[in-house]
Amino acid sequence: MLSRNLCRIHSLANRLRGRSAWIGTMAVCLAVWIGYLAIAGQTPPRPPQRTEGLLRPIAAAFLSDGKTLCVANQRSGTVSIVDVPRRKVVGETTIGKRLNDLALLPDGKTILAVDDERHELIAARIVGETVRVRSRLATASNPASVVVSGDGKWASVASLWSRRVQIVDLTPLSTTDNSATLRIRHTLRLPFAPRNQCVLPGGSRLVVSDAFGGGLALLDAVEGKLLVHHEINGHNLRGLAVAADKKHLLIAHQILDQQLPTLEEKVWRGQLMVNVVRSLPIELLTKPIKDIDKSSEIISLKGNGRGAGDPSGITVLDAEVFAVALAGVNEVAFVNDEGDINRRVSVERRPTAIAWGASGQPLVTLNTFDDSLSLIDVRQALVVGTIRLGSQPDLTSADRGELLFFDAHLSRDGWFSCHSCHTDGHTNGLLADTLGDNSYGTPKRTLTLLGTALTDPWGWNGSMKYLQDQIEKSLQDTMHAPTISGEQINDLLSYLHTLPPPPPLEPATGDKEDRETIERGEVIFHERGCIRCHISPLTYTSHETHDVGFADENGLRKFNPPSLRGVGQGYRFLHDNRAATLEEVFTKYRHKVGPGLTSQERDDLLRFLRSL
């Protein structure tokens, strides 16, 4: 084999005589290289196949060498392999449709990813510059995050809209087989829609945070039990990390004063919306404390005249400093152990996560809206390089609108974005006194924007006939945007038109008894006149305002009925959040259903509503 390859090389060189020496030399070198690889039984590596279109990096982890970074790209469904010291993407592999998170096993070469569109957990091994899938496991719908235990024996998958956490046995991955069959040990139902997770010291406990409101759940993953459910004063809990002392949990989130009007002065003073990191003693998480807020320390991320909209991922650097991404203002803040901000570093658009490998290596931010990584020198707190994961295509109007929706610069001094109240287009479930009904002192529930394009008119009093007018009013009266252009309004409008309604909390099943329950509930819905305000089957709302038997602080009695699509995904109900549950709407407040319902009728009606 060797002599044959060398003869071919010699023959090739002879044929190239008479051409330029440079071409001949390069051809011979190429032939020698191919011949060598043939001897070794290999084929020349192909350059990484870059995905066309937007990637949207969303999560990352360093392999065991502390230098190679695996990046999960949400929109493209790919995993990029990045050589950080060389500042180069060396590989990209498609493993799914829409990836939401990525975690690394203790072996330093096996990753787990969750696919929001296919509703599955993916286990893959990193082999050189490629990603080889070993197993796929069906999960509850819309998995949002995955974490791995310190010993690598189990993983936890949190699924958003289905409000489930599933504990997965990872021991099959310890074999050398190319494939492995994973299985679910436990499935736990949560009282809120989960997103982020954090494994606590000790090996069996983890914390799961609310995707929209202030819920925290402490779970025992080994026993498969929900231990404690807490509610903190906050929303958009987007960063979770165990502090360097292993005794505190760091939580990046926002705090909205629900009673303050959205006056410009309240916004620029940082009184309306505060962006913080909360330090919460882990020991207290195990106890059913009513007001756990009082036992935690709040670190404000504000600066002089500079808001810190939408804090996101947190990484602990050492006992003295941690870094937190300020996704809404495109910065990373370095915070010391006394709660002081040492420095805020500007990066590219929407840094949602932070990764750190070996000591001495740069900190890496995932700039989701620029398909890039920023490399930050930790000691100097300076950006020392940028890695492009792919080329940026021309953005559509909806793409530009998405950038605006998550941009806190659209508000006065960068305190909050549209996303701050309408988390990922949904809702934080809180009250806001926004002048939306042309009055102050009448805070109203923040409604979801999912599916809003079809729910005209807008505003609790129904005063906004066109959605673009509602957008302009929100930018002007709530966010106090420095500038508002027609193009911005149109782009935001285009983005909102892409948002589907929230999925049902409890979709209809194939079970005959369940189908019959839903059918009975639908009959009650029609017979009791609910259909007058919530017209089926498209939007379950109407174009008119209605007197529903309640009044706000200024005597407003006619309200614009919200859509009932995905109503089960709410937290509190009615215009002022007075009903703590959907059941209370009918039992405690007897909302427009006429003569009292029997318990069976009520249960049937609630089952129907949760199926919408």
N, C-alpha and C positions, 0 to 999 in steps of 0.2 A: 504493500500500500504506500509506504513512504517513498520508495524509488519511483513508483508510478506518478505520484504527485509532484515529485521534484522534476521528472521528465516533462510533465505538463507545464510546469513553471518555466523550464528552460526553453521549451518550444514557444511559449507565449512571448518570452523575452526576445527570441529571434525574430518573430513576426513583427515585433514593434521596432526593430532596427530601421533606421531611416527617418523615424519620427523624432520629435524633440526628446531630449534626454529626460526632461521632467515627466512627460507622459509615460515614457517607458519605465522609469523608476517607480512611479506611483502604481502602474499596472502590475509590476512584478511584486511590489509590497502587498498589494491586494491579493494576488494569487497565493503568495506565501501564507498570508493570514487565513484564507479560505482552506488551503491545504492543511494547515496546522489544525484547524477546527475539525476538518474531516477525519484526521488521524485520531483526534480525541473523541470522535463520535458525537460532535456537537454541530449545531447550525449557528450561523452568525446571528447575534441578537438583533431584533428589529427595534427601530426607534419607537418610543412610546406613542401610542395612537391617541392623539388628543381629541377630546369630544368637541364637536361643533356646538355652539350655543352656550348658554350660561351654565356654570357648574354649581355655584352657591355652596362653598365649603362651610360645613356646619359643626364638625367635630374632628378631633385629631388626637393621636397618641404617639409617643416616641417608642421605637423598638428598644430592645435591651442595650444596644450600643449607644443610646442617648443622642444619636446623630441622625438617624433615619426616621422620618416622620410619615405616618400613615394618615391621610386626610379623607374623611367621608364627605362627598359632594352631594348635597341634597337634591338639586334639580336634575342632575345628569345620572344619578344612581351609580356613580363610579367611585373608586378609591384610588387616590393619587399617592404614589410613593415618591418622597422628596428627600434628596440628599441635602441636608441643611448646610453643612460646611461648604459644599460646592455650589450651593444656591441654585439647585437644578432639580427639575422634575424628571425622574428617571423611568417612571412607568405610570400607566393609568389603566385600570381594569374595570369593566362594567360588571357589577354583581347584583344590581337590583333596579328598581324604578325610581324610588324617592327615599333616600336614606336620611334618617333623622338623628342618628347618634352612632358612636363607635366606642368600643372599650377594648383594652388589651389584657390578655391573660398573663399570669406570672411567668410563663415560659418565654415571654418577650417576642414571640413570633406568630402567635395565634390571635386573631381579632374576632370580635363579635360586632355585628352591625344590625340595626333594625330598619326595616323597610315599611314606611307608612302606607304605601299604595298596595303592596302585596300582602301586608299584614303578616310579616314573618320575621323571625330571627335568623340571621345568617352567620355561620361560623366559617372562617377562612384562615388559611395559613399563608404567611408571606414567604415566598420563595424567590430570593434575589429581588428582581424588579417587578415581579408579577404577584397577583393575588389568586390563590386557588381555593375555591369554595369546597368545604368538606361536608357541610350539613345545612339544611334549611328546616326550620320548624315553624309551623303555623301558630300564630299568637292571637290574643284578643285584638279587636279591630283598632287600627291606628296606633301602633306602638310608637312612643315618643322618645324613650330613653332606655339605656341598658347600662348596668354596672356589674362588676365582677368582684367576688369575695377575694380577700387577701390570699387564701390558699388555692384559689382557682377551682373550687369544687362546685360552686353554684353561681348563677347569674340571676339578676332581677330585671324583668322587663316591665316598664310602666306604660300602659296604653291609655291614650288621652280620652277619647270620646266614650269608650266603653267603661272607663273608670275602674280598670283592673290592674293589679300587679300580679305577675306570674313569676314564680321561682323555678328556675330551670336547672336540672342536674347536668353538670358539665363533665362528669367523670368519663363518658365515652370519648371525649376529646383527648384523653391521656394515652390512647392507643396510637400505634403507628399506622393504622389503616388510613387509606386516602379518604374514606368516607366514615361518618359516625352518625349514629341515631340519637338525637337528643330527646329528652322527655321533660314534661312539666311536672314538678313535684306538688306545687301548691298554686291555687288561684285565689286571690283575695279581692274583695269588693271594697272600694273606697268611697267616702262620702263626697269626694270632689274629683275633678278631672286632673290626673297627675301629669307632671312633666319631668322635672329634675329629680335625681336621686343621689344619695351619698352613703357609702358604707362607713359605719362607725367603728372605732377601735373595739376590738374584742372578738370580731369574726362572725357574729350571727345577726347583729342588728343593723338596720339601715333606716334612713329618713327619706321620705318621699314628700315633695312639695307640690302645692296647688299650682296648676298652670295659669290660673286667672286670679283667684282671690288669695287669702292669707292662710290657707290650710297647711298644716304639717302633720304627717302621720309617722309614728314610730312603729316599725314592723320587726318581728322576729322571723327571719327568713328560714331558719332551720326548722322551727316549729310550724311555720306558716300561719302566724297570728298577727292581727292588728292589735298592738298593745295600747297605744294612746293616740288620741286625735286632739291636736291643739289648733287654735286660731290666733294668729298674731295680727296686730294692726299694720297691715301692709298688703300689697298686691304685686303682681309681676315678680314673683320669687324666681329669679333667673340664674342666680349663682349660689352654689352650695359647696363648702369646703371645710374640712376639719382643720382647725387652727394648729399652729406649730406645737402648742402645749398639749395637744390631744384631749383637751378638756372642754373646748368650746367649739361650737358650730358657727361658721361664718355664713351669713345669708345676704346676698345682694338683692335689694328690692326697692320699691317705691312706697311712699305714704301720702295719701290724699286726704286733705281736710275736707270732709264731706259737707260741712256747713258753711264754708267760706265761699262767697261769690267769686266768680272768675274775673275780678277787676284787674286791670293791668298792674296796679300797685301790688296786689297780692301775689301776682305771678313773678314780677321781677325781684321782689323781696324774698322769694323762695318760701313763702308761707303756704301757698296753695298745694304745691307738689314738692315733696322732698325726696331726694335720691340718697339712699343710705346703704351701709353694710351693718347688719345687726350681729353682735357677738352674743350667742346664747349658750349658757352652761349645758353641756350634754347631759349631766346628771339630772337636770330638771325636766328634760324631755321624757324621762321615764315615769314622771309623776303627773297625775291628773290635776294640774294647777289651773285655776280659772283664768287668772290674769298673768300669764307668763311674760307679758311685755315688761312688767315692772322689774323682772329679774334679769333683763338683758341690757346690754350697752349698745347705744346707737352711735354710729360713726357717720357724720354727715359728709357727703362728697362734694359739697358746693365749694365754689371758689369766689373770688372777688368779681362780681358781675358775670360769673360764668356758671351756668347750670351744668348738671352732669346727667342729662337725660338718659333713662333706660340703662342702668347698670346691669351687667350681664355676668359672664364667666369670671371666676376667681381662681387664682393660683397662689399658694403659699410658697414664698421663696426661701425664707429662713425664719428663725425665731423673732426677728425684728421687723420684717417687711412682707406684705402680700401685695399682689397686683390684681386690679379689677378692671375689666373692660367696660368702658362707657359707650355702649353701642349706639346711642342716639346722637352723640356729638363726635364720634370717630376719634376717641382718645383712650389711653390706658392710664390709670391713676396708680401711683405707688404710695401705699399707706404704711406708716410705721406702727410699732406696737403701742404707741400712745394715742393712736387715732388721728394723727396729723398726716396730711397729704404732702409727701416729699416733692412730688413732681407729677405733672400731667403731660403725657407725650402724645402728640398727634400721629395717627396712623391713617390708613385708607378707610373706605366706607363700611360702616357697620361691623366693627369687631365684636363677634359674639362669643368667642372662646379663646382661651390662652393655653398654650402648651409649653412645657419646659422640660428639657432633657437633662443631659449631664451638666454638672457644675462647670461653669466657665463658658458654656454654650449660650447663645442668645435666647432670649425669651421670644416665642413666636405667637403672633396674634393671627387669628383667622378672620380676614376681612371679607365677610360673606357677600357683600354687594359689589366687590371689585374682583372677585375670584383671585385673590392674592393673599400672600403671607407677608407680614412685616416682622423683621428681625430687630429686636431691641437689645442693646447692650445694657445689662441689668445694673452694673455699677455706675455707668454714666447716665442711665435713663435716656438714651438716644437711639433713634432708628439708624441702624447701620446697614440695612439692606432690604430689598423687596424681591419676593419670588412670585412670578406670574404663573398661575396654574393653567391658564389657557388664555387665548385671545378673546377680548371682549367684543361681542357682536353688536350691531346697531340695536339699540333698545327700542321696544315698542312704546306706545303711549302708556299702556298698562304697566310695563316694566318701570318706566319713569315714575308713574304714580305710586308704585310700591316703594321706591326709594324715598319719595316724599312722605309717605304714610309713616315710615319708621324714622324720619329725620327730625330730631328735636330742635334743630336750628329753625324749624318752621314756627316755633314758639318764641316768645320774648326771652332772650338770653339763654336759650337751650335747656329750659327746665323740663320739658316733656314733649312727647310726640303724639300723633294720633293713636299710635299703638299703646301709649301709656294708659289710656282709658279703655280703648278697644283692643285688648290684647290679641294680637294676630288676627285682627278683624272681628273678634268676638267681643267680650265685655269683661271688665274687672268686677262686675256685680255690685258696684258701689253707687251711692248717690253723688250727683254733681249739680251745683247751682250755676248753670251756664248761660242764663238769659235765653235759653232755648224756647221758653214759652213767653218771652218778652217781659219777664219779671225776675227780681231777685228775692231771696228769702223763701224760695219754693224749690228746694233741691229735689231732683227727680232721678229715678233709676237710669243708669247708663245702659242703653239697649245694644244688643249685638248688631254689627254691621254685616254679618253673614246673611246673604240673601236680600240685603236691603234694597237693591236696585229695583225690585218688583213691589215694594211695599209703600208706594206713595199714598198719601202725602207724608211729610216728615215733621218731626217735632211732636212733643206730647200734646200740644194743642192743635196739631195739624195745620200750622200756618205756612209751612214750606211746601209749595206745590211741586217744585222741581228739585231734584237731588243736587244739582250744581249750586242752587241758591242755599241749600242747607250746608254744603261744603264751605261756601264763601262765608256764611254766618259763623260757622265753627272756627274757621281760621281767624276771623276778625274779632269776634266777641269772647271766644274761649281761650284761644292760643295767643292772641294779639301778635299775629305774624308781622314781622318787620315790613315785608312786601308781599303782595298777593297779585299774581298775574293770571290772565285768562288761560294761559297754557298750563299753569300749575293746577288750576281748577279742573280743566279738561282731563289732565293726566290722572288726577286723583279719582275723577269720575270713572275713567276707563278701568282703573284698578278695582274699584268697588264693584264694577259690573262683572268682574271675574270671580267674585266670592260666592260660593254656593251656600245655601242655608246650612245651619248646623245639623248633623245627622241625629236621628232619634236616640234618646238615651237607652230605650229598650225596643229595638226593632221587632217587628212581627216575626214570629217563628213559624216553623212548619207544623207545630203541635196543634191538633184539632181544637182542644179545649181553649188554648190561647187565642186562636183565631176567633172562636165564638165569643170570648170575653171582649175582644177588641170590637167585634161587630155590635155587640150589645152597647158598648160605650159610645160608639158612633151614633147609634139610634138615639140614645139619651142626649147626645150633643145636639142633634137636630131637633128633637122634640122639646127640649128645654129652651130653645131659642138662641143658643150660643152662635148659631149660624148667621144671625143677623149682624153681628159685629165681626165675626171671624169666618169669612166666606171661604168655603172649600171649593176645589181641592188644591189650588195652586199655592196661595199665600196665607190663607187662614187669617186674613185681616180685611179691612174695608176702606173705602175712600172717604168715609164720614167720621165725624167725632160723635161720641155717645156719652150720655149720662149713665155712669155705672154705679151710682149710689155713694160715691166718695167725693170729697172735696179737698183741695190743697190749702195751704196756709193763706192764700189770697182769694179763696172761694171759687176757684176754677172747678167746675163739675163735669164739663164735657172733655173727654180725653180721646186721643187718637189711639185706637186699639193696636197693640203690637202684634206682629205675626206670631202664630203658635207653632210654626215650623221649628223643631228642635227645642220646644219649650221646656222639656225635661232637663235640658242642659243648663238651666238657670240655677241660681243659688237662692235668691229671695224674689218675691213677686209683688205685683201691683205697683202703682206709680211711685210710691215712697218706700218700697221694700218692707212694708208692714207685715206681709205674710212670710214667715220663715220657711215654709215648704209649700209645694204645690197643693198638698192636701189641705193646708190651712186656708187657702183661697176659698174653699167651699165649706169647710167645717167652722172655722173661727169667724170668717168675714162674709160667708154666705153670698158669694159673688154671683148675682144675677142668674140663679138657677130656679127661681120660683119656690114652690113648696119644698120642704125638706126632702133630701135624698135619703133613701135607705142606705145602709152600709154597703150592701151589694151593688146598688146603682153607683154609689160614689166610687167604689173600687173599679167597677167597669169603666166609668168615665175617665178615671185617672190612668188606667191602663191604655185606653185609647189615646189620651193626650201624650203619654210617654212614647207612643209608637209613631208620633208625627215627626 
